[in-house]
Amino acid sequence: MQVGIIYGIKGVGGFFLLTGEVGTGKTTICRCLVERLPKTVNVALFVNPRLSEAELLASICDEMRIAYSGPATSIKTLMDSINGFLLDQHARGFSNVLIIDEAQNLSPPVLELVRLLTNLETTKAKLLQIILIGQPELLDILARREMRQLAQRITARYHLAPLTGYEAKSYIRHRISVGGLSRNAFQASAIAEISTLSKGIPRQINSICDRCLLAAYALEKTSIDRKLARSAAAEVLGGTASAGWRRSALLPVAAVAVAAAAAFVIYDPFDTGFLAKLTHSRTAASLRDTFRSWPFAAASPDRAGTEPGTEAATAAGKGKNKDQGVAAGLPTTAFPRKGILGSSGGEASEASEATVLDSPEAGDPSVPLSPAKP
């Protein structure tokens, strides 16, 4: 990113936009960029952009040491002075850069004035390079229809995202090594906890680590663990850190509770038929029956070959529909034949069933069953 901006400044010029969330290091990059610029570049840096049009032009003159005649409230006088200075500097081989930090606070009239400054150019190059630095709200401002002229002038856009987990851990270890501390000063669990609670924001990482070192010194500890890192984050971030930790800890419990509730509704132990009424479908009842019989059918070796839900298995379970059971390969013993009641009533029925089940032909489905004799 810095290479692209420096190349644009040294080249034909341009209009650059740098955005990022609060604490991601926009101002740090800006100051690092200013330090890396060559001496042939004049820089005007503004960190407080809450200025009027005339005040902005007067501040540019003050930063670049541009002399102007007349009152500082005259926009025409200030623009003429700036244009003459830029032409003179360009002829001498110098470049000029205007950097505005916190640009999301610029008013629409000032943004329009910034656009007019980009019109200061020769036939080959821009006389003034502009860098706008701001929070993501600046993108919303530039997306407005009345700002389309300014948005079209931007030649390069850069956005600073929060650090990823790996980047945050590398960043902490780099800061530890630069500070001359031992690599064991922060345990791996503490670094992971700081990376998570800070959400990858470098400013928050710095604050939490600083508080960890202070707490370790007060407690006379030589190593910072996860517990100490979490306590330090709670002091820096307030209730945000503890709330985030509680949400992450309760997530598995919530998942188990949802799964248990879903299983209870499907199993329907009280036969309320709630799921079938809710979905208005017979599939819900079939799902309930399958859910009820599945663990027992899977564990029972006697039901091998009879899957729950099939017509043959249903027939075998109810003790009827012999033809379907035989066609499915079930033994005829699964369909006990009732005896003919005689004078002895129930005793004759039991004797008849015993005779049929004990007969040698009972295990062979190809042999027809003969009626039992009383």
Protein Blocks (a to p, Z undefined) as FASTA:
>chain_A
ZZmmmmmmmmnopaddddddehilmmmmmmmmmmmpcfkbccdddfblcbcfklmmmmmm
mmnopacedjfklmklmmmmmmmmmmmmmmnopacddddehkllpcfklmmmmmmmmmgc
cfkbcfbdcdddddfklmmmmmpmklmmmmmmpmbdcddddddfklmmmmmmmmmmmnop
afklpcfklmmmmmmmnnopaklmmmmmmmmmmmmmmnopabdcfklmmmmmmmmnomml
mmmmmmmmmmmmmmmmmmmmmmmmmnomnonommmmmnopaklmmmmmmmmmmmmmmmpm
klgoiaghiaklmmmmnopakllmmmnopafklmccdddddfkommmmmmmmmmmmmpmk
lmpmkbccddddZZ
